[in-house]
Amino acid sequence: MTGTTSGRGGDVTADRISVRGLVRSYGSRRALDGIDVDLGPGVTGLLGRNGAGKTTLMRCLATDLEATRGRIRVLGRDPERADERTEIRRRMGYLPQSPSFYPHFTVFGLLDYMAVLKEMGGRRERHDEVRRAMRDVDLYDRRHSRVRRLSGGMRQRLGLAAALLGAPELLLLDEPTVGLDPEQRIRFRDLVSELAVHSTVVLSTHQIEDVSALCRRVLCLDQGRVIFDGTPSDLIARARGRVWEQGSRPEEGVTSWRLADGRYRVLVPEGAENPDSTARVPVEPSLEDAYLLFTGARGSTR
């Protein structure tokens, strides 16, 4: 995909992120092993097991980690150049997997401090933006509370508010809905979907329902490599005809789990046969079913 789109300070490429041959090593272990991907506006979901490389990729895109080898361009700029790295950070919002904050700051004070670091306008304009971000994540009534007195879910929302400051062109969210209740999760989805009209959002999560609700594109990572790149519908299509429900526990060789009504959900790998053919009832696969089949995840096989 090529072209330009207008942003603060000039034009940037329509592919807000361009990655070529990205390798990131920790000693002899490769956390990322030759990633090639281009990302434009909209929401892209990153799925993968723990250790698949999702967080490492997010940290490289966020300019928090340097590549061992390969090339990254973010918003048309090179993060290896100090001046361009600073410009990327001005235009980007980033929520790391485990955000940490100064515990003695108030909610308002911390967000205001972060807005100053992002060089956001004059005092009045900056404070208006901080108030907007607090309202967006439902923290305005806790604006005078010390960070150390916030619950885990509130701290997660505080991290999200910090990422949303300044309506960033690029939003990187690593496990953003951890600790959020169902109402807050719905509010989060609404916020992100609105931002994604004009911004690029990369969402790394284990919450498959968030990917189903938000993402028009999915990248599945395994052992530091992209093993699937397509739409959620494309991934689901690969699972059709391989998801069943039946009344008895299946034989070994398939992924299965017991449902609340006593039946078993059965995922049959490609090329495998389900011996309980007379008892099985085919069902429409979910995105979670498709992801588990594609990555070869295993459930009970007793």
N, C-alpha and C positions, 0 to 999 in steps of 0.2 A: 504494500500500500504506500502510495506516495502522495505528495501534495503539501500544502501548508495550512496552518490554522493560526488565527491571530491570538496572541497572548500578551501579558504585560511585558513591555520592553521589546516588542518585535514579534516576528514570526518564528514558529518552531515547526518541525516536521509533523505531519499528521500521525505518524508512528511516534507516539510520545516516548516509547521505550524501544531501543534496538540493542539486541544482545547477539554477539557472534563468538562462538567458540569459547564460552565462559567456563573457566576451570577455577575452582577454589579448593585448595588443599590445606589440610591440617597435618603437618608431618607427611607420613606416607599415605594417609587416607584422603581420598578425593570426596569432598562433600558435594561438589558440583563437577560434572564430568562432560563438558562440551555442550553447554546450553546454547541453542540458537532460537531466538524468538523475537517477534515484533508485536508491540501492543499499542493500540490506539484508544480513543475515547470509549467509554462503557466500562462494565464491570467484568473482570476476568477472575475466576476462582482458581486457586491452587489447592489441589488435593494430593494426599500422599500419606504413607505411614509415618510414624515418628522416625526421624533420621533419614527421611527421603531427600532432604535438601531444601525444603520450603523456606525455613527461617533464614538459612544461609543466603538463598537467592534474594529474599526480601532485604536483608542487610546490605547486600551488594548494590541493589537498586537504590537503597536509601543513602548511599555513599558512606555507610558505616563500616564496611569492609572493602578492602581492595581485592581486585581479582588477582589470582596467581598467574593466570594467562587468559587472553581473549580481550574482547572489546565491548565496552558498554557505552551507550549514548542515552542520556536521560533528558527529555525536553530539548533535544537537539544539541546537548552540551556534553563535554567530556569530563567525567568526575575525577579524572586523574590530574586535571589542571585546577589549581587552587581557586582561581577567580571564577571559573565555570562551576566548580563544586559549590561555592558559596551561592551562586545564582540559582542552582538547582534547589538548594535547601530553602531559599526564599519562596520558591514556587511550589514546594512540596509539603504535604502533611504526612506524618509517619507515626503510627501507633505500634511500638514493638510488642513482642510477645509478653514480656514481663516488665511493664513500665515502672520506673521508680521516680519518686518525687521528693523534694525537700519537705520533711514532715511538719516543720514549724510555719510554713507559708499558709495563708488562707487560700481558699479556692480561687477567689478573685485575684489575689496577689500573685499566685503562681501563674495563672493564665496571662495576667498582664506582663509579668516578667518574660514569659515565652514570646508574647507578642512584640516586646521590645527587642528580643534577640532576632526576631524575624524582620525588624526594621519597619514596623507597620505604622506609618503615618504619624500624625500628631496625637497629643494626649487624648483629646475628646474623641477623635476617630478611633483610636486604639481601644479606648474603654467601651465605646459602642460595640465594637467587634467582639470584645471579651464577653459583654453581656449577651450578645446574640448567641455565641457559642455555648454559654451556660444554659440559656433557655432551650437551645436545640437538644441538649442531652438531659434536660430536666434537673439541672443542678443550681438553678438561680436562687432557690430558697436556702441553699447551703453555701452561698457565696462568702459568708463571713466565717465559715467553719474551718478549723485547722485541718490540714490534710491528714494528720495522724489520727484524727477522730472519724474519718470516713470509713465506711464498710468497704469490703472488697469490690462489690458491684459499683459503688460510688466512685472508687478510685479508677475502675475501668472506664466509667463514663467521663471522668476527668481527663484521662488519657485520650479519649476520643474527642473531647472538646478541644484539647490542645492540637490534635491533628487537623481539626476542621477550621482552625483560625485562618482567616484570609481567603477562604474559598479556594483552596489550592488546585492547581492544574493537574497535579498528580497526587493521589491519595493511596498510601500503602498501609494496609491494615492486617496485622498478624494476630489471629485469634481474637477479633474485636468483641465478640459477644459472650466471652467467658464471664460468668457472674451476673449476666443480665437476666431479669425475669422476662416472661413472655411478652408483657406489654412493652417493656423497654426494647426488646428485640424487634418488635414490629415497628417501633418508632425509629430504631436504627436503620432498618431496611428502607423505610420511607426517606430518611435523610440521604442515604447513600444512593438510592435510585434517582433522586432529584439531582444530586451532584454529578452523577454519571452522565447526564445529558450533555454536559460540556467538558467534563474532566475524565481522566483515566484513573480507574480504581482497580487496584490489585488486592484481592482478598484471600488470605491464607487461613484455612479453617478446617476443623474436623466436623463442623456442624453442616452436614449435607443439606439440611433444610434451608440454610442460609444461601447456599450455592443455587439450589433449585429456585428460590424466590428472587434472586438478584442477578445471577450471572448469565450472560449470553454466550460466554466462552469459558471452557474449562481446560486447564492444563493438569495432567496427572504426572507426578514425579515419582521416580523409584530409583534408588541408588544414584542420585545425582543427575539423572537423565529424564528428559521429557518423553514419556511413553504414550501419551495421548494428548492431542490438541484438536479440539473441536467444540461443538455446541453440546449442551446437556442432552438434547434430543438425539444427537449422533451417538452419544455414549449409551443412552437407554436403548437405542435401536439394536445395539450389539448384544443386548441381553434378552431380547425377545425370543420366546421359545425355550428358554433355559431357566425359568423361574416357576416353581410349583408350590402347591400346598397339599398336604396329605395328612391322614389321621395317625399314622404310625411313624416312629423314628426311622429315618432312612439308613441304608447301609453306609459303610465307610466309602470315602471317595468323593463326597460332595460336602458343600458348606451348608449347614442347617442350624436352626434354632427353634425352640418351642415358643409358640404364640400364647397369648392370654387365654384363648378358647380351647387350648389343648392340642391344636393342630400344629404342624411343623412347616416352617418356611424353608424351602429347599432350593439352593442355587447349584445348578448342574454345570460343571466346567465343559467347555467345548471339547467334543470327542468322547466324553464320558456318558455312560448310560445309567439311568435310574432304574434299579431293579423293581421298584414298587410301581410299575407302570399302570396297573389296574386301579391303584388307589390315588394316584396323583391328579391334581386339577391344575391346569395351566392358569397363571395369573399375569396381569400386566406388571412388568418390572418397574421399580422405582429407581431414582438416580442412585440411591444407596446400594440397591441390588446390583446395578450395572457397575458401579465403582468396585464393589467387592469381587465381582466376577473378573473384572479386567485386571485387577491387581493380584488376583489369586489368593485373597484373604480366606482364612479358614475359620469355620465355626465348629460346633460340636460334631464329632464323627463317631460317637459311641455306637 
